[in-house]
């Protein structure tokens, strides 16, 4: 019997341990149930829910070091309970303006790039004058480069800037944070003065340093053409940036898109010699209308002189007037400066509408498509 008691002792201890564990688990479960039903737990859950609701209602839009707290009803626009378009526009204008003001490096880079390009052109073509055929050739080069660079540099600059905004725009739009129209208007309204300043500095340096016609009216027409080219570039940049799934692809596609516009601008290929099946490219090229507008503005009323000892008709003196150069470039008689300006600003409006449509598609697409 003593041996039997010794063998039964461990089994009794194990049963006691199991009972103790089950009792402890039951006590923990009972305590947890009691805590969940207590007033303290209810109050804590209420506080946590209030914080979560407040965070959902109040979105912080951060740009650099600045943040704008949006009103409580700024979300859930699709349900009809969001802020008005005016409120959204006001806050988005403030955010966009703060982005431009605080991001000084971007502004300095844009103005610096514009100034450097203008100075390079001024150094290459210093006071070209009106003597001989070379003066006309140099003018053609200047006018083409001004038009082409305005589009290319502006497009790449806008595309690079939009690359930094793209992910935030997609996230905010799909979250129903604001409508597209206020964002679109705010973006281009704030960027427009910067584009005007950049275009004015660019053409002001080139116009007077190169020695184009000393006429204030013609200078302001050149400024208007430069601004139109810059607006086209900005709109095209947003179009390309929102059309493709990644900015890397967009950056790779830009040269394929811009080079034909440059090729059929009327500078490299005479319009009279252009194949019929490429005529449509010429019609939709902003560089074409920019170049023709600059050429009309510069050559109309301009006279050339032959170098000393050279008579008219010599290879170095084949142009008497600017109209002769326009005829050699095959510029249509009905394509005046005003028409070029009207077409450029009309194309800018069309590109803005395309940009709006592509942004709408980008902000509304399902996440799996990105």
VOFILUM-939178 format. One record per residue (C-alpha): residue number from 1; z, y, x. Coordinates in steps of 0.001 Angstrom, whole numbers, plus 500000, padded with zeros to 6 digits. Last residue first. Example, Ala and Ser with C-alpha at 12.3 -4.5 7.8 and 13.67 -1.06 7.14 Angstrom:
residues 2
   dofi        w        v        u
      2   507140   498940   513670
      1   507800   495500   512300
END
This chain:
residues 370
   dofi        w        v        u
    370   438581   551403   498021
    369   437179   549452   495061
    368   440453   547519   494687
    367   442286   550768   494061
    366   440303   551474   490921
    365   438026   554478   490919
    364   439150   557685   489171
    363   439809   559911   492169
    362   436607   558945   493993
    361   434441   559159   490886
    360   435805   562579   490023
    359   435328   563671   493629
    358   431705   562467   493509
    357   431075   564420   490313
    356   432675   567598   491630
    355   430708   567313   494887
    354   427506   566924   492886
    353   428367   570051   490914
    352   429084   571886   494170
    351   425758   570664   495574
    350   423970   572104   492549
    349   425762   575435   492915
    348   424878   575570   496617
    347   421288   574732   495702
    346   421249   577722   493367
    345   422736   579898   496110
    344   420003   578742   498479
    343   417235   579081   495877
    342   418287   582630   494975
    341   418513   583641   498641
    340   415095   582149   499373
    339   413681   583892   496300
    338   415135   587188   497474
    337   413660   586739   500940
    336   410219   586023   499519
    335   408489   582679   499046
    334   405414   583809   497062
    333   403339   584378   500198
    332   403990   580849   501413
    331   405153   580600   505051
    330   402452   578788   507018
    329   404252   579401   510333
    328   401077   580993   511703
    327   400942   583222   508614
    326   404545   584284   509151
    325   403710   585095   512780
    324   400750   587244   511717
    323   402997   589006   509213
    322   405250   589954   512125
    321   402463   592065   513506
    320   399929   592069   516334
    319   400340   588438   517363
    318   398194   586651   519963
    317   399489   588306   523135
    316   400305   585804   525889
    315   397332   583618   525019
    314   395082   586717   525311
    313   393763   587872   521995
    312   395137   591390   522287
    311   394714   592778   525766
    310   396951   592214   528768
    309   397347   594684   531632
    308   400882   595605   530621
    307   402338   593150   528124
    306   400991   593292   524553
    305   403124   594909   521883
    304   404382   593421   518643
    303   404951   595025   515247
    302   407649   594189   512671
    301   407286   595242   509027
    300   408116   591804   507687
    299   409105   589648   510654
    298   412896   589665   510471
    297   413708   589272   506777
    296   410806   586935   506201
    295   411848   584786   509171
    294   415512   584702   508129
    293   414537   583665   504603
    292   412059   581086   505900
    291   414748   579559   508134
    290   417362   579507   505393
    289   414919   578138   502844
    288   413892   575302   505159
    287   417465   574677   506325
    286   418487   574195   502692
    285   415970   571315   502497
    284   415156   570201   498950
    283   411540   571418   498828
    282   410738   570285   502364
    281   411861   566772   501517
    280   409546   566804   498476
    279   406518   567530   500662
    278   407031   564301   502610
    277   404569   562157   500577
    276   401959   564901   500838
    275   401909   564790   504618
    274   402931   568090   506312
    273   400068   569845   508079
    272   400144   573007   505952
    271   403937   573143   506268
    270   403713   573279   510050
    269   406056   570716   511569
    268   408829   571687   513981
    267   409790   575037   512453
    266   408879   574540   508818
    265   412228   573041   507788
    264   410833   569520   507582
    263   412453   568248   510794
    262   415751   569988   510097
    261   416165   568461   506649
    260   415056   565121   508096
    259   417814   565433   510755
    258   420574   566284   508265
    257   420856   563012   506328
    256   420546   560545   509170
    255   422861   562808   511191
    254   425462   562717   508378
    253   425471   558921   507938
    252   427790   558152   510867
    251   430338   560737   509789
    250   430274   559337   506243
    249   430832   555797   507515
    248   433865   556944   509514
    247   435114   558929   506523
    246   435452   555731   504533
    245   434391   554598   501072
    244   431342   556833   500946
    243   430455   559487   498371
    242   433649   561540   498739
    241   433019   562724   502304
    240   429267   563115   501750
    239   429727   565357   498726
    238   432649   567247   500297
    237   430537   568045   503351
    236   427543   568944   501203
    235   429624   571545   499361
    234   430855   573040   502625
    233   427359   573099   504165
    232   425810   574728   501101
    231   428540   577374   501208
    230   427768   577955   504906
    229   424026   578326   504263
    228   424683   580865   501511
    227   427019   582814   503801
    226   424342   582928   506515
    225   421708   584121   504039
    224   424008   586879   502805
    223   424721   587904   506404
    222   420977   588034   507137
    221   420536   590254   504071
    220   423344   592435   505415
    219   421494   592793   508729
    218   418214   593577   507004
    217   419886   596461   505194
    216   421459   597709   508424
    215   418112   597849   510219
    214   417730   597461   513975
    213   415388   594469   513727
    212   416691   591588   515850
    211   418022   592353   519308
    210   419671   589126   520383
    209   423065   590785   520754
    208   422800   592648   517433
    207   421938   589716   515198
    206   423787   587020   517135
    205   427229   588602   517104
    204   427016   589728   513484
    203   425521   586393   512345
    202   428472   584310   513503
    201   431183   586799   512594
    200   429800   587064   509060
    199   429475   583294   508640
    198   433069   582707   509773
    197   434475   585422   507536
    196   432498   584218   504506
    195   433552   580600   505093
    194   437211   581599   505420
    193   436946   583680   502243
    192   435413   580659   500419
    191   438012   578105   501520
    190   440682   579376   499131
    189   438358   579432   496124
    188   436774   576123   497155
    187   440021   574177   497114
    186   441581   575967   494143
    185   438522   575406   491936
    184   438341   571704   492823
    183   442065   571108   492392
    182   442142   572946   489061
    181   439064   570982   487854
    180   440284   567558   488984
    179   443379   567436   486819
    178   446800   567050   488363
    177   449454   564477   489260
    176   447866   561628   487321
    175   448900   559120   489973
    174   445268   558300   490553
    173   444652   561949   491328
    172   447637   562257   493658
    171   446856   559130   495672
    170   443133   559868   495953
    169   443771   563496   496948
    168   446369   562496   499535
    167   443964   559968   501062
    166   441109   562490   501187
    165   442940   565511   502541
    164   442734   564698   506272
    163   439123   563490   505981
    162   438348   566653   504034
    161   438917   568679   507188
    160   436541   566555   509248
    159   433883   566661   506522
    158   434239   570421   506167
    157   433770   570932   509901
    156   430829   568528   510038
    155   429058   570299   507170
    154   429755   573779   508524
    153   428464   572881   511981
    152   425306   571259   510619
    151   424454   573874   507995
    150   425045   577006   510054
    149   423577   575258   513100
    148   420265   574681   511360
    147   419870   578237   510044
    146   420930   579992   513249
    145   418920   577548   515356
    144   415788   578201   513326
    143   416133   581978   513534
    142   416785   581940   517287
    141   413899   579611   518071
    140   411472   581563   515914
    139   412584   584767   517595
    138   411971   583276   521016
    137   408440   582287   520019
    136   407767   585733   518598
    135   408968   587426   521797
    134   406923   584977   523885
    133   403779   586096   522094
    132   403929   589447   523826
    131   406455   592256   523889
    130   408716   592725   520873
    129   412212   592633   522384
    128   414216   589538   523252
    127   417476   591422   523643
    126   419426   588556   525254
    125   418137   585171   524070
    124   420090   582515   525999
    123   423211   584646   526356
    122   423216   585679   522695
    121   422665   582066   521637
    120   425645   580974   523722
    119   427747   583839   522340
    118   426995   582798   518764
    117   427877   579170   519436
    116   431138   580218   521106
    115   432046   582596   518283
    114   431524   580011   515552
    113   433499   577388   517473
    112   436334   579837   518066
    111   436430   580923   514425
    110   436668   577301   513289
    109   439098   576274   516030
    108   441335   579266   515364
    107   441432   578499   511654
    106   442234   574841   512281
    105   444896   575710   514832
    104   446506   578136   512418
    103   447339   575400   509922
    102   450112   577419   508311
    101   447840   579987   506686
    100   445114   577578   505556
     99   447574   575017   504184
     98   449642   577765   502576
     97   446530   578967   500763
     96   445748   575450   499549
     95   449312   574979   498296
     94   449395   578343   496560
     93   446028   577696   494924
     92   447261   574256   493864
     91   450297   575828   492228
     90   448277   578397   490305
     89   445567   575923   489341
     88   448117   573429   488008
     87   449791   576122   485955
     86   446430   577290   484598
     85   445362   573731   483821
     84   448448   573351   481670
     83   451260   571056   482710
     82   451274   567489   481512
     81   452172   566009   478131
     80   448684   565011   477016
     79   449113   561345   477844
     78   446455   561568   480535
     77   448397   564282   482337
     76   451311   561936   482991
     75   452860   564202   485625
     74   453336   567954   485811
     73   455936   567877   483016
     72   458901   568348   485327
     71   457349   571284   487145
     70   455955   570855   490657
     69   458067   571514   493692
     68   455903   573047   496423
     67   456496   572097   500032
     66   455712   573894   503270
     65   456155   572526   506787
     64   452654   571097   507081
     63   451435   570747   503518
     62   453818   568833   501291
     61   453472   568469   497560
     60   456892   567453   496227
     59   456761   565756   492904
     58   459429   566301   490307
     57   459227   564110   487234
     56   459417   560789   489034
     55   462204   561985   491321
     54   464161   563246   488304
     53   463693   559948   486515
     52   464948   558029   489536
     51   467951   560326   489924
     50   468765   560003   486224
     49   468437   556234   486417
     48   470881   556115   489303
     47   473352   558317   487422
     46   473098   556221   484290
     45   473587   553018   486220
     44   476719   554497   487781
     43   478096   555531   484362
     42   477487   552071   482925
     41   479131   550466   485925
     40   482197   552721   485590
     39   482431   552065   481830
     38   482742   548322   482384
     37   480320   545754   480976
     36   478594   545161   484281
     35   481972   544939   485986
     34   483275   542265   483521
     33   480150   540207   484005
     32   480503   540471   487779
     31   484198   539581   487582
     30   483443   536552   485409
     29   480725   535431   487764
     28   483071   535844   490716
     27   485835   533919   488885
     26   483452   531134   487974
     25   482342   530901   491564
     24   485969   530748   492733
     23   486812   528005   490207
     22   483809   526006   491282
     21   484869   526365   494914
     20   488476   525368   494114
     19   487375   522333   492100
     18   485183   521228   494965
     17   488053   521660   497441
     16   490446   519628   495246
     15   487910   516840   494970
     14   487534   516817   498736
     13   491332   516698   499261
     12   491664   513721   496900
     11   488974   511796   498732
     10   490717   512446   502048
      9   494037   510999   500723
      8   492684   507759   499195
      7   492394   505924   502552
      6   495969   506798   503595
      5   497365   505672   500257
      4   495603   502316   500674
      3   497164   501798   504121
      2   500629   502558   502738
      1   500000   500000   500000
END
